[in-house]
Amino acid sequence: MTEHSALYVYALLPDRQGAADGVTGLDGRPVRLAGVPGTGLAALVHDAAPAPFQGGDDEVRRWVAEQSRAVTTVWERVGGLLPMTFNVLVAADPESGRSAEQCLGDWIREEHDSITGRLEALSGRCELRVEITLDRAAVTGGDPVDGTPADDADGRSPGMRRLLAKQREQRERHTAGELADALHATIRRRLLAVAEDFRDRAFTRRTADETGVLSAALLVRHEDVDAVGAVLSEARADRPGLGIRFLGPWPPYSFADSAQEEHAEPAWTGARRL
C-alpha cells in the first residue's frame, strides 16, 4: 500500500461545506470532510498510512490532545457529531480495488440510518465529566478509635503505635466509605434530574487520603450545563470535605458508541473500530 492509502477518522457528522476549513489534527496535518454523496453525511479525516500512530506516553498524550482540539472545533461549527477514539483508521481494500474513501463511504451508506439517528439524538448535547471524592480526615476529624489523642503515644511501643494508626485508618476508611455510598446515590439522582444520560467512569485523579464518591460522564443539553454546576455547588455546600472536578463541555465521546457497532465494516486498522 502507498503512503496515503488509508484515512485517519476523527468523527462522523453532517456534510457541511466549510466545516473543516483551516482545522489541523495530529502533528498539524490538515483535516478535511470526506462526504458521502446521497447520504448527507461525511467523515472528518486526514490522509494517512495504513498503520496506527505509535509513540511514547508524552507523544500519545499530545496526539490525543490534538485530535480533541480538531474534533471540538468542528463540533462547535456544526452543532453535533459522533467523535471517534484515538487511532481509528480505514484502509484501502486491494482485493476489491476500493480506495480507503470508497470503503468508508460504503460503510457509511450501509449504516446510514443508525448514524443519522444517533446524530439526531446527540444534536444540541454535550458531554460533561464529573469526579467527586471525599476527604476521609474531614469526615472523621482524625479521631483515634480508642479515644486517646493521636499524638499522645508516650510510653507506647512502636508496635502499639502502628496498630493504633492502622485502626484509625481502617475506621476512617469504613466511615468514609459508608458516607460515600450514601452521597453517591443522592448526587446521582440529582444529576439525572438535569442530565439525559449518565455513564460511570474510572477515577482519573484521587489521592491516598480520599474515598471515591462518583466519577461519571453526563450527556447534557447545552442549556442545562449551568444546572449541573448548581447541583455540584449544592453538594459541596451540604458536605464539607467533598472534592469536585467538573470538566467540559466536550463533544459526546462517551455517548457515541451505539453508532460504532462492528457489523458491515470496512477494512479498519489500528486500535479502535467503528
Salt bridges, closest charged atoms under 4 A:
GLU3 OE2 - HIS4 NE2 3.92
ASP27 OD2 - ARG29 NH1 3.19
ASP27 OD1 - ARG62 NH1 2.77
ASP47 OD1 - ARG32 NH2 2.84
ASP58 OD1 - ARG61 NH2 2.40
GLU59 OE2 - ARG62 NH2 3.68
GLU66 OE2 - ARG62 NH1 3.13
ASP93 OD2 - ARG98 NH2 3.58
GLU101 OE1 - ARG32 NH2 3.16
ASP106 OD2 - ARG98 NH1 2.67
ASP106 OD1 - ARG109 NH1 3.30
GLU111 OE2 - HIS263 ND1 3.13
ASP113 OD1 - HIS112 ND1 3.26
GLU127 OE2 - ARG129 NE 2.41
GLU131 OE1 - ARG245 NH1 3.63
ASP146 OD2 - ARG156 NH2 3.73
GLU169 OE2 - ARG173 NH2 3.19
GLU178 OE2 - HIS174 NE2 3.19
GLU196 OE1 - ARG125 NE 2.80
ASP197 OD2 - ARG199 NH2 3.70
GLU223 OE2 - ARG221 NH1 3.81
ASP224 OD2 - ARG221 NH2 2.83
ASP238 OD2 - ARG190 NH1 3.68
ASP257 OD2 - ARG199 NH1 3.48
GLU261 OE1 - HIS263 NE2 2.83
GLU265 OE2 - ARG273 NH1 2.72
